[in-house]
Amino acid sequence: MKLKKQAKMTETSQSFIAKSSIKAADLEHRRKINFNIGKYNAAVPKGKEQFADLHLARERAKNLKWRAIETLDQQLEEFELNFSKRGGKVIWAETTEQALDEILKICKEKNCKTLVKSKSMVTEEIHLNEALEKNGIESIETDLGEYIQQLDGEPPYHIVTPAMHKSKEDVARLFNKKLGTPVTLTPTELTQVARKILREKYVEAEVGVTGANFIISDIGAIAVTENEGNARLSCSFPKTHIVVVGIEKMIPTLADLGMMWPLLATYGTGQKITVYNTIVTGPRQENETDGPDEMYVILLDNGRTNILQNPKQRESLYCIRCGACLNACPVYKNIGGHSYGTTYSGPIGSVITPNLKGMEDFKHLSYASSLCGNCTEVCSVKINLHELLLENRHESVEEGLTSFTERMAWKIWKTASMRRGLMNMGSGNLKNKLVNGLFKGWKEHRSNLDFSAKTFNQMWKERFKK
Ligand code: SF4
């Protein structure tokens, strides 16, 4: 059993290294990413101007999320109570399988043939589209970036901008191939093509699925933030609205949105406020003309309580998925979102994936970092991301997930470096040969360790002789 697990771990980490090596050498990929992240970098400082004290705002947002996560059990129950009062139904799903079963059950009851979906990373996490397809239900992504990715048969590349790695020419070629439109179409014309197709789907669809950026416990509502209006249409046109949301998206009060919305907008895209911000408190009420007949909120755990029970890792549940840490990460910018082979990429993905999906299979992501700390620097809610990457490494060693050779190598390193006499033995050349031979696996993707010709003691003595 142990052997099988080890082999699987090698498979995921080897795939990561293989994909990363190809992407890191792909200069065209780098050009597109630098172009798009360059536009993001130019916009963010303008968004930040709206805060009188940005540092304080981020601190407050962190405190707010701290409170929500520390009292998560109570907040979730309060949400359920308040949301149910207006006819909404809450479903608790511990795993992907439970969430999918519930969604498929509802779709079956509603005789659903077509489903419209707005952008939601949590539905990517449970591979909802594949499950719907297997059950004969057409699922249409209605966010333009997600629609492009769906047409191309690719998962999102980035948690905020799913098609960030595609140029406008790439999209025109894709539309030409899949929809038969001329390759000369401009971005505006391409958007019009997608708009026309999607509009018809909203009318056809029996069920609409959205995620939620926030769950609000005091009023029993969910809040959705978007720039295209597609989420609003997905939750109001079809007769049934299903929300799939991770339990960590909790905020205690409606008033908290006053802090969270501008932060999410600025750190996500550089906007002061995102174009459409919708609060949904339940299905259509008797005196209302618009909205679905039924509304379900699926509260998904799927490993989040593993993180919650770990006091050090708990902080990663504060994440509001603004994507700023991805845009700032030198590793992400070189290897791109798809190399990670996970739903959540970049620094936050490397922190949470090993805890959500298993340290054995995904611990390698925590090593894919220079620990420069840029992610922590830019995080909208001040999560100590680089420290959590280190914590993952620490926990994986504690769990014995390192090879015998690696453990021995570090043991010898520790013994030698704690004894000055041993460090002073042998020439620099000899030590280079010995150490680089000993750390063969470790330095497979790193440059050789290089000892100086003289030891520290020798240099120290020489300095004081002068
Ligand atoms: S960890 Fe911070 S910067 Fe990264 S996506 Fe989450 S909130 Fe944004």
Residues whose N, C-alpha, C, O or C-beta is under 5 A from the ligand:
A	BS01	SF4	C319 I320 R321 C322 G323 A324 C325 I348 V378 C379 S380 V381 I383
